[in-house]
Amino acid sequence: MEINIFQAILFGLCACLSSMPGMGGTTIGNYTLGRPLVAGLIVGLIMGDVTTGVIIGAAIQVVYIALVTPGGTVSADVRAISYIGIPLAIVAIKGLGLDPASEAGRSMAVALGSAVGTLGTVLFYGTATVNLVWQHMGWKAVEKGQLNKLYVVDMVLPWISHFICSFLPTVIIAMLGSNVVDLIKEYLPMDGIAMKTLFTVGSLLPAVGVGILLKQVVSKPTDLLTFFFGFVLAAIMGVNLIGAAVIGGFFAVIFYNIKLLQLRKVTVGSEGSEIDDDEEDI
């Protein structure tokens, strides 16, 4: 399987829209279009293999399920993971004759996505650095009272940054993807130490993502009960991921309503105490 120029251009455009500085906006771009799970579907549609795209996107999403960018600190760039890593993973898996749903296929996808994601931080900071030029121009326009120029600074000029640091690298790397796979097939046999190491590391990375997620959401031991309930559903009752997500949604609504009732009781109680105090003062 090869990536043609039209597909590479679409990947480059999606990478620009999902960039953290935000051509598609933080909510629509970075936190939706840029997520590997969503990108897997989009890449699959572009490459004509939705099943493989979704499987690879889901496998990579587990690693970055808890990825946040506090204070602009970026450990991995989701646009590179989604629109460089996933296309390369599809080409590699198809080129090496692996089953995307197999352990080897998922490990290959995770390893490639993680490597590209770390490399993609250069794209992130490169975009932010070039955007400083437009920011300087914007401050000058404000000082001169030319506020109408701020629309150009905010909406037009950043596309130059994204074209240089997102679009072009994505298109070039995607186009070279098939050549990289040919080199892997020639110099790295599937039963060699290098490939076995790659598969091993790739199989361990999802555990890292889940561990980071637990560290963020688990504040007390009882929180683990809800987390492990999903594994019980899958292991004993045979519920798939979609069914587990629906059941999890029900629990989320129930917990939300319980917390809402607790807040209402606290509010009513505090209002009542204030009324009593006023009466005593009178």
N, C-alpha and C positions, 0 to 999 in steps of 0.2 A: 504494500500500500504506500502511495506517495501523496504528498500534499501539494496541490497545484497553486498557482499564484493567486487565483480568486479566493480559495479557501484561506490562504495565508493573509490576504488583505482583510478578510472578515475577522480573523483572529486578532489582527492588529487593531482593528476598529473596536472590538470588544475589550481588548486590553486597555485602550484609551478610556473607554466609558467606565470601566470598573476600577480605574486607578484611584488610590486613596485621596490625592489632592482633589479629585472629584469632578471629572467631566460629566459623569452620569449622576452626580450627587452622592453623598455619603450613604444614604439609605438605599436608593435604587442601584447605585453603582457598586460601591465597595462591599456593602453588606448584603447584597442580593445577587447582582450580575457577576460579581467577582468571587462568590463562594464556589468552591470546587463542585459541590453537589448540583448547583444550578448550571455551572459552566459545563459539567459533564453532559447534560442534556443538550445544551447549545452546540457544543463541539461535536457531539454525536450526530445532530441534525445536519451540521455543515459537512461532516465527513461521510454521511450516509450510513452510519452504524450507531444507532441510538442506544441499543442494548449495551454494547461495549463502552460507550461514552458514559452512560449512567453508572455502570458497575465500577469503572475506574474513578469517576467523580466521587462516588460514595466511599470508596476505599481511601482516597486521598483526604476527603472531608473529615474522616475520623481523626487524622493526625492534627488537623488545624481546627478542630471543633471549638477549641477554647482560645483561638487566636484573637487578641485585642491589640490596640496600638496606644497604650497610655503615654500621654505627653509626646506623641509623634514618634515614639520608639518602635521600630519595626524589626522583628526578628526574621520574618519571611514575607515576601511580597505575593499577595494572593493573585494579582493579575498575571504574574509570571507562572505561578503554580497552575492557574486555571487555563490560560490560553497559550502557554508554551509547554508546560509539563504534561497536561492531558493529551494534546495532539501528539507529542513525541511518544508518550506512553502507548497510545493506540497504535502508532506506526511500529514501535518496537515489539509490542505483543503480537501484532499480526505478522510482522516480519520474521519473528523467531518461532512462530507457530505455536504460541502459548494460548491456553484457554483463559480469557479474562476473568472468569469466575473461579479459576483454580488458585491455590495458595501462591504458586509461582507467579501467576499473572498479576495478582494483587500486590505481591511484594515488589515486583518490577515497577508497577505503576507508582507505588508509594515512594520507592527509592528515587526514581527519576523526578517525581514531583517535588520531593524534599530538596534534592540537589538544585533544581532550577529555582525553587522558591528562595533559597539562600542567596543564589546568584542574583535573583531579582531585586534584592535590597539595593543593589547598585542603581537599578532603574528608578526605584522610588526616590532615593536621595538625589539622583541626577535630575529628575523632574522638579523636585523641590528647589534645587539650587538654581536651575534655569528660571524658575518662576520668580526668584528674587529680583531678576532684572526687570520684570514687569511690575513688581511691587514698588521698586524704586521709581519707575516711571509714573505709577499711580500717585505716590506721595508728591512728586513734583507737580502733577496736575492739580492736586488738592491745594497746594501752596499758591498756585496761580489762579485758583478759583475756577478751573476748567473741569467742573464736576461731570460734564457730559462725556469726557474721555474715560471715566472710570468704567463705563459699560464695555468699552473696547478692551481695557486692561483686564477686566474680570472674565469676559465672555469669549473674546477672540484670541488675544495673544497667548493664553495658556495652551491653546491647541498646538502652537509651535513647540512648546516644551514636550507635550505628549507625543507629537509626531517624531521628535528626535529621540526621546528616551523610552517611549512605549511602542509606537507603531513600527518604526523601522527595525528595532531589535527583534520584535515578535515575528515580523514577516521574514526576516533573514534567517533566524534560527529555525522557524517552522519549515522553510524551504530546504534547509540543510538537514532536516531530520532523517530522511531516508538514507542519506550518505552515512550518517552516524550509525544507523542500524546496520548497514552493510559492514562497517568497520567492526562493530561488536560481534557480528556473526563470523567475521574472518579471524579476529585476534582473541576473542573471549568465548571459548566454547562453553556450552551450557553446563557441562559437568566439571568445569575448571574451578579453581579456588576463588578467582575473582567473582564469578557469577554466583557461586554459592554464598560468598560473603555478602554480595548485594542482596540476595534473597533473604538472608538471615537478618540483616539490618532493616530491610523493608518490612519484614514481619513483626519486628519489635517496635517500630515507630508508632503504630496505632495505640499501643499501650501507653506510650508517652503522652499522646494527645488526651486519652481518657484520664490519665493521672492528673494532668494539668486542669482538666475540667472538674474533677473531684475536689481538687485543692481550692477551686474557686467557689463551688456551690455547696460543699459539705461543711457546715459549721458546728454540727453536733453528731454524735454517733448514730442517732435515730434517723438522720437524713440518708444514711446508707441503705436503710430498709427500702425506701422508695426506689433507689437506684438499682438494687439487686432484684427488685420485683420484676423488672423488665427481662432480666436474664432467666428468671424462673418461668415467665410466660413463654420464652423462646425454647428453653430446654425441656420443660415438662409438658406444656400445653401445645407446643408446636406453633405458636403465634408468630407470624412474620413481622417484619419491621413496620409495615403499614398498620397492621392490627395493633401492635404495641404502641405506635404513635397515637392512634385513636384513643386507646385506653388511657394513655398518659395525658391526653387532652381532657378527658373526663375528670381525672384526678386533679388536674390543674384548675379546672373550673370549680371543683368542690373546695379545694384549699383556698382559692381566691375568695369564695363566698364566706368561708369560715373566718378568714382574716378580716373581711369587710364587716362582719357582724361583731367581731371583737373590737374593732375600731369604733363602731357606732356605740357600743356599750361604754367604752372609755370616754367618748365624747359626751354622751348623755350624763354619765356619772360626774364628769368635771363640771358640766353646766349646772347640775343640781347642787353641787357643793358651793358654787359661786352664789346661787340664789339664796341658800341658807345663810351664808356669810353676810349677804346684804341685809337680810331680814334681821339678823342679830344686831348689825350695826344700827339699823333703824330703831 
